[in-house]
Amino acid sequence: MNIMAIGAHPDDIELGCGGLLLKSAREGHNIFMYTLTRGGASGDPKQRSDELRRSAQFIGAKQLWIDNFEDSKLSVTNELINHIEYFVNKANPDLIITHSHGDLHHDHRAVATATVEAARFNSNILSYEIPLTRDFDPKIFYDISDVIYEKVELIEIFWSQQSKLYLRANAIKGLAEYRALQSRLNTGINFVEAYEVVKLCFDREFRLLTVPYEKIKNTNTVNNLDQVLEFVNQKHEDVTIRK
């Protein structure tokens, strides 16, 4: 399965679905990560991009793309939608995971809305939460008890953000523990990641269904591709995408 995680800033993906990605990569699924900004409003963009690359390595992601939109100034525009659509088409995902529409941060809400439009032909979309997310309505509960300490270690890669309370281990574990209690799953499931359902399709055997579609060639409408950083796990190297 191809799983694509989309986030507005470095550390969003890891906070929201880091446990699921860690487990999925180990099971042999292909993980693709796409981050829209380099987090310049909360630190040095170069340092935060480097932290993001190391987190992708830790997860075992097949590919990471780091775009260059301006932090804290995201809005739902054709440019944002086209960029997301371009990389969705490159990843060809069976499942997309992104921000919640009810998130507190306007950048997160913009990415959530733009992703739904950009991935309108994709069959399966979930929304994740971070410790600051409000108005979250969980429908899916995923057991991460066996990787909770690795998720904490994953978040600790973002050392430049250590002063933020919601990145601390007790915040990460506390939210996961609360969702485990809320899920009422069996004893032994102590930590859970929760997800909202944007869209899910199943086949006759109740497996995720990916409906084939003709990809729109929107390369000419996507600007500044030469500024996007790409990390390819197999080669352990960073390259720049060229149009």
C-alpha positions in Angstrom: 0.0 0.0 0.0 1.1 3.6 -0.7 0.4 5.9 2.2 0.9 9.6 1.8 1.1 12.0 4.8 0.7 15.7 4.3 1.5 18.5 6.8 1.8 22.2 6.9 5.0 22.4 9.0 7.9 20.2 10.0 6.7 18.0 12.9 3.0 18.1 12.0 3.0 14.7 10.3 5.1 13.1 13.0 2.8 14.4 15.8 -0.4 13.5 13.9 0.3 10.0 12.5 3.9 9.2 13.4 2.9 5.9 15.1 0.9 4.7 12.2 3.7 5.6 9.7 6.4 3.8 11.9 4.3 0.6 12.0 3.3 0.8 8.3 6.9 1.2 7.1 7.9 -1.9 9.1 5.1 -3.9 7.5 6.5 -3.1 4.1 4.1 -0.3 3.0 5.5 2.6 1.0 5.4 5.9 3.0 5.4 9.3 1.2 5.7 12.5 3.2 4.9 16.0 1.8 5.4 19.2 3.9 4.3 22.5 2.6 6.5 24.9 4.5 9.9 24.8 6.2 8.7 26.3 9.5 10.4 29.6 9.2 8.0 31.3 11.6 9.2 29.1 14.5 12.9 28.7 13.8 15.6 28.4 11.2 14.1 26.8 8.0 17.3 25.0 7.2 17.5 23.4 10.6 13.9 22.5 10.6 14.2 21.0 7.1 17.1 18.9 8.3 15.1 17.7 11.3 12.3 16.7 8.9 14.7 14.8 6.7 16.1 12.9 9.7 12.5 12.1 10.9 11.7 10.6 7.4 14.8 8.4 7.8 13.7 7.4 11.3 10.2 6.4 10.0 11.6 4.6 7.0 9.7 6.8 4.5 10.3 6.0 0.8 10.2 9.6 -0.2 10.0 13.1 1.4 9.1 16.3 -0.4 9.7 19.7 1.4 8.0 22.6 -0.4 8.8 26.3 0.1 5.5 28.0 0.9 5.7 30.7 3.5 5.0 29.6 7.1 1.9 31.1 8.7 0.6 32.5 5.4 -1.0 29.5 3.8 -4.5 30.0 2.3 -6.6 28.0 0.0 -5.4 29.1 -3.4 -5.0 27.5 -6.9 -1.2 27.4 -6.3 -1.6 25.5 -3.0 -4.1 23.0 -4.5 -2.0 22.5 -7.6 1.1 21.8 -5.6 -0.6 19.2 -3.4 -2.3 17.6 -6.4 1.1 17.4 -8.2 2.7 15.4 -5.4 -0.4 13.3 -4.7 -0.1 12.2 -8.3 3.6 11.4 -7.9 2.9 9.3 -4.8 -0.2 7.6 -6.2 -1.5 6.9 -2.7 -4.0 4.3 -1.6 -4.5 6.4 1.6 -3.9 10.1 2.3 -3.6 11.4 5.8 -3.7 15.1 6.5 -4.8 17.9 8.9 -8.3 18.2 10.4 -10.6 20.8 9.0 -11.3 21.9 12.6 -7.7 22.5 13.5 -6.8 25.5 15.6 -4.0 26.7 13.2 -5.1 28.4 10.0 -2.2 26.9 8.0 -3.5 23.5 9.1 -7.1 24.3 8.0 -5.9 25.6 4.7 -3.9 22.4 4.0 -6.9 20.2 5.0 -9.2 22.0 2.7 -6.8 22.2 -0.2 -6.0 18.5 0.1 -9.6 17.5 -0.2 -9.8 19.4 -3.5 -6.4 18.2 -4.7 -7.2 14.6 -3.9 -10.8 14.7 -5.2 -10.2 11.6 -7.3 -8.5 9.6 -4.5 -10.6 7.1 -2.7 -9.4 7.3 0.9 -8.6 10.3 3.1 -8.2 10.5 6.9 -7.5 13.5 9.1 -5.1 13.4 12.1 -4.9 15.5 15.2 -2.0 17.0 17.2 -2.1 17.9 20.9 -3.4 21.4 20.1 -6.2 20.3 17.8 -9.7 21.3 18.8 -13.2 20.2 17.6 -11.8 16.8 16.6 -14.3 14.1 16.0 -12.4 10.7 16.0 -13.9 7.8 14.1 -10.9 5.5 13.7 -8.7 4.4 16.5 -5.3 2.8 15.8 -3.2 1.0 18.4 0.3 2.4 18.7 1.1 0.9 22.1 4.1 -1.0 20.7 5.7 2.1 19.2 4.7 4.9 21.6 8.2 5.4 22.9 9.6 5.4 19.4 7.0 8.1 18.5 8.3 10.1 21.4 11.8 9.6 20.1 10.7 10.6 16.7 9.3 13.9 18.0 12.5 14.5 19.9 14.3 14.8 16.5 12.7 18.2 16.3 15.1 19.6 18.9 14.7 23.2 17.7 11.1 23.1 19.0 11.9 21.7 22.4 10.4 24.7 24.2 6.9 24.0 22.9 4.9 22.2 25.6 2.8 20.2 23.1 5.9 18.4 21.8 6.9 17.1 25.1 6.6 13.4 25.9 3.8 13.8 28.4 1.7 15.7 25.8 2.2 13.0 23.2 1.6 10.1 25.5 -1.2 11.8 27.3 -3.2 12.4 24.1 -2.6 8.8 23.0 -3.6 7.4 26.3 -6.8 9.5 26.4 -7.8 8.2 22.9 -7.1 4.6 24.0 -9.4 5.1 27.0 -12.0 6.8 24.8 -11.8 4.0 22.2 -12.8 1.3 24.8 -10.6 -1.2 23.1 -9.3 -4.3 24.9 -6.9 -4.2 27.9 -3.3 -4.0 26.7 -4.1 -1.2 24.2 -2.8 1.7 26.1 -1.9 4.2 23.4 -3.9 5.1 20.4 -3.8 7.5 17.4 -7.3 8.8 16.4 -8.4 9.8 13.0 -11.4 11.5 11.4 -12.8 10.1 8.2 -13.0 12.4 5.2 -13.6 9.6 2.7 -13.1 5.8 2.8 -14.0 3.2 0.1 -14.0 -0.5 0.6 -14.2 -3.5 -1.8 -16.5 -6.5 -1.3 -14.0 -8.0 1.2 -13.9 -4.8 3.2 -10.4 -4.0 2.2 -9.5 -0.4 1.2 -10.5 0.2 -2.3 -8.4 2.4 -4.6 -10.3 3.5 -7.7 -8.1 4.1 -10.7 -8.4 7.4 -12.4 -6.7 9.3 -15.2 -4.1 11.7 -13.6 -4.4 15.3 -14.6 -1.1 16.6 -16.1 -0.9 19.9 -14.2 2.9 20.3 -14.3 2.7 23.6 -16.2 0.4 25.1 -13.5 2.8 24.2 -10.7 5.2 27.0 -10.0 8.7 27.0 -8.3 9.2 23.2 -8.5 12.9 23.9 -8.6 12.7 25.1 -4.9 11.2 21.8 -3.7 13.6 19.5 -1.8 13.3 15.8 -2.3 14.6 13.1 -0.1 14.8 9.6 -1.5 15.3 7.0 1.2 16.8 4.3 -1.0 19.8 6.4 -2.0 20.0 8.4 1.3 20.6 11.6 -0.6 18.9 15.0 -1.1 18.2 16.3 -4.5 16.3 19.2 -6.0 13.3 18.6 -8.2 13.5 20.3 -11.6 10.6 21.0 -13.9 
